[in-house]
Amino acid sequence: LAKTTQPISMDSYEGQEVNITCSHNNIATNDYITWYQQFPSQGPRFIIQGYKTKVTNEVASLFIPADRKSSTLSLPRVSLSDTAVYYCLVGSGGSSNTGKLIFGQGTTLQVKP
Amino acid sequence: KAGVTQTPRYLIKTRGQQVTLSCSPISGHRSVSWYQQTPGQGLQFLFEYFSETQRNKGNFPGRFSGRQFSNSRSEMNVSTLELGDSALYLCASSFEGLSYNEQFFGPGTRLTVL
């Protein structure tokens, strides 16, 4: 599984757009990019997933450049409740790659009023 | 559809004891994975069970074991508890258990070893 690198922490204010970039230089051809959100003392929660270009759902957008060596999670108009740790993961459906998720240190996002 | 449930939510044990944690996956999900989360090491993969078989295993000592039943419910056992086993233990379920599939996590069991 490809290793990911993301900022340890970020600060923002309510109403702002937040972009968290993740680096995954060794991403494999069949790897997907997935982001999870975790609140204190809770399990991680799936946010969004993509393979290439741009993916958007009701809570976030994911931008993936053509070389796929990085990705950016975009949270529009954050609120205090978006304060959490955000994890970027890459993984594929290779025969040896089953339910194992590799979590890095994640990015702690602090949203201020 | 009910989410992933874990019992108990909190547990206090002493060194040397053993503990069993339970995880009930989302109905229809065949894969259950277990993770340990500590402030120092973050989220670490323990093992995955799929259709009652251990399919993948992390780098934890043999004191950590698990099993899965025919209804996909899973249990995790830790024997001879050590202080360092204090952690939040999370389980996650998915239909096929592939890492690119969305994994649904439970609320976790907070284990404190005294």
Interface residues (C-beta under 8 A of the other chain):
Chain A: L1 D31 Y32 T34 S41 Q42 G43 P44 R45 F46 Q49 Y87 L89 G91 S92 G93 N97 T98 G99 K100 L101 I102 F103 G104 Q105 G106
Chain B: V4 S31 V32 S33 Y35 G42 L43 Q44 F45 E48 F50 R55 N56 G58 L88 L90 A92 S94 G97 L98 S99 Y100 E102 Q103 F104 F105 G106 P107 G108 R110
